[in-house]
Amino acid sequence: MSELHQQPCSPVNKDSGTLNAQQIKDYLQQITHWNITTEQEIQRTFTFNDYDQTIAFVNTVASIAQQEDHHPELQVSYKNCIVTFTTHAVNGLTLNDFICAAKINKLR
C-alpha cells in the first residue's frame, strides 16, 4: 500500500463507519506531530515566523482540502494555525483524516 500522503480520499457516508482504536494508533504513528484530542479528532499546531507565512499555509491547506473534498477545522492566529480533522459524516475518525494530515505534513 502506498504512503498516506500518496493516497486520495474516498467518499464517506453515514454508514461508512469509523476507525477502531488499533487502526487509529497505527495511522497516528505515520503522521508525526499530530495528536488525538478526543476519540473523534486529530490535531496539530503549526507555528510560523509571521502572519504572511501563516496565511500562505492556510491557503495551501484550503487547496488540499478542496482537492480531497475533506475539510479541517482551522484556528488561525498571528503566528499559528491549529488544524483539526474529524469526519463529521460518521462522527469520528476515518482514513481520510489521516490522508489529509499526511498531505499537510508534507508542507512543513
C-alpha positions in Angstrom: 0.0 0.0 0.0 1.2 3.5 -0.8 2.1 6.0 1.9 -0.7 8.0 3.3 0.2 11.3 1.6 0.1 9.5 -1.8 -3.5 8.2 -1.4 -6.6 10.0 -2.4 -9.5 10.5 0.0 -12.6 8.3 -0.6 -16.2 9.3 -0.4 -17.7 8.7 3.1 -21.3 8.4 4.1 -23.0 7.9 7.5 -22.8 4.1 7.0 -19.1 4.0 6.3 -18.0 3.5 9.9 -15.1 4.8 11.9 -11.6 3.5 12.5 -11.1 1.3 15.5 -8.6 2.1 18.3 -5.8 -0.1 16.8 -6.2 1.5 13.3 -6.1 4.9 14.8 -2.9 4.0 16.7 -1.3 2.6 13.6 -2.2 5.6 11.4 -1.2 8.1 14.1 2.3 6.6 14.0 2.6 7.5 10.3 1.8 11.2 10.8 4.3 13.0 13.1 3.3 15.8 15.4 -0.4 15.0 15.3 -2.3 14.2 18.5 -5.7 12.8 19.3 -7.7 15.4 21.2 -10.7 13.2 21.6 -11.6 9.8 20.1 -13.1 11.8 17.2 -10.3 14.3 16.3 -6.7 14.6 15.4 -4.9 17.9 15.7 -1.6 19.6 15.1 -0.4 23.2 15.7 1.8 24.7 13.1 4.0 27.7 14.0 5.3 30.4 11.6 7.5 33.5 11.7 4.8 35.9 10.8 1.2 36.4 9.7 2.0 36.2 5.9 3.5 32.7 6.3 0.5 31.6 8.4 -2.0 32.8 5.8 0.0 31.3 2.9 -0.1 28.0 4.8 -3.8 28.3 5.4 -4.4 28.9 1.7 -2.4 25.8 0.8 -4.3 23.7 3.3 -7.6 25.0 1.9 -6.4 24.0 -1.6 -5.6 20.4 -0.4 -9.0 20.3 1.4 -10.8 21.3 -1.7 -8.9 18.8 -3.9 -9.6 16.0 -1.5 -13.1 17.2 -0.6 -12.2 16.7 3.1 -12.1 19.9 5.1 -10.5 20.5 8.5 -11.3 23.0 11.2 -8.7 25.8 11.2 -7.9 28.1 14.1 -5.8 30.9 12.8 -3.8 33.5 14.7 -0.8 35.7 14.0 1.9 33.0 14.0 -0.1 29.8 14.5 -2.6 27.6 12.8 -4.3 24.7 14.6 -5.5 22.1 12.2 -8.2 19.6 13.4 -9.6 16.7 11.4 -12.6 14.5 12.0 -15.1 13.0 9.7 -18.5 14.6 10.5 -20.5 12.2 8.3 -19.6 9.3 10.7 -18.9 11.4 13.8 -15.4 10.0 14.2 -12.1 9.3 12.5 -11.7 7.8 9.1 -8.7 7.1 6.8 -9.5 10.4 5.1 -8.5 12.3 8.2 -5.0 10.7 8.2 -4.5 11.0 4.5 -5.1 14.8 4.7 -3.0 15.1 7.8 -0.1 13.3 5.9 -0.5 15.6 2.9 -0.4 18.7 5.2 2.7 17.3 6.9 4.5 17.4 3.6 4.1 21.2 3.6 6.3 21.6 6.7 
